Amino acid sequence: MRLNIIAGGLITEVYDDHDKKVGSVSMSKQERHRNKPYTDGKQFYASFNEALLALLTRKKVNIHNVF
């Protein structure tokens, strides 16, 4: 798994072990998303970690040997 951070953290792309893009977590700056600004492409979340965890569990990304 590899993370690619774009635009100072507004967009974080997630790649699997084969360098295939799995998805991305992005931050919305719109006023209507003030309470839940982070999205995994399907739903909005209050924190970046919640959105990233939802993306990884939904796509079943292998996170072994990452750290």
Secondary structure, DSSP 8 states (H G I E B T S, - for coil): -EEEEEGGGTEEEEE-TTS-EEEEEEE---GGGSSS-EE-SS-EESSHHHHHHHHHHHHT---TT--
